[in-house]
């Protein structure tokens, strides 16, 4: 049983700022903002939502099939996925382009500033979906705008249930487009900031949105998450991490766990509980794809 993961593959350049952004940005001077941050630490990681979610799902023992695009510099990434045992037949190389690049700066409070070059991701709509792919479920994660619109419509037409995960791509869509995504999807996963924007743009509150899908989950970071089903909310408590090292990719680790649980036909609160555990595991490791499983997902008391 496979999960099709529509989203980006990207290289992440991650920088650590030892101070606080808030101490460097003067609110009264935002109209002439000109700031510079000294970043003593820097590293380059494999990232992108599709890659991160696939890594999490694969680590848990699920079958991940990322559908994404890479540029002429993406050979190393594709080889890495193959070495991990992750299928790559739905990854397209786009000539004369670079693989998407994210430049992420994190301060001491784990706030982040990100610059993103989409590169090959702008061509993700060239990948198409139909029932012959054999996926049991799917997720539409942040990707090129046209790709997200088309893949959601194609999944719906193929009868493949999917999670709508707009992430940082949410501002690309107006209220009607977001409402269409929700009506095509079986589940919605957003963080608390995205949830507020989704409500504002669609004109519906979380209770009303949850009536349109099988379940809506709002992740709340260190506060766990909230599961909405048919207008009723259940709070799923957090899991305390062993250390707070790097938040990059925590949401994607959570979503890999969500897909794993859905593949097992678990109820949504149990999926969310596993997601909280995976998020806590990831935050204790540097980079979005460098953590290792230290528990059995099928025998962990959830």
Secondary structure, DSSP 4 states (H G I P E B T S, - for coil): -EEEEES--EEEEEEE-SS-HHHH--GGGGGG-------SEEEEEEE-HHHHHHHHHHHHT-EEEEEEEE-TT-HHHHHHHHHTT-B-TTEEE-TTSPPEEEEEEE-TT--EEEEEE-GGGGGGGGS---GGG-EEEEEE-S--HHHHHHHHHHHHHHT-EEEE--GGGGGGS-HHHHHHHHHH-SEEEEEHHHHHHHHHHHT--HHHHHTTSSEEEEE-GGG-EEEEETTEEEEE-----S-----TTHHHHHHHHHHHHHHTT--HHHHHHHHHHHHHHHHTSSSTT-----S-TTSS--
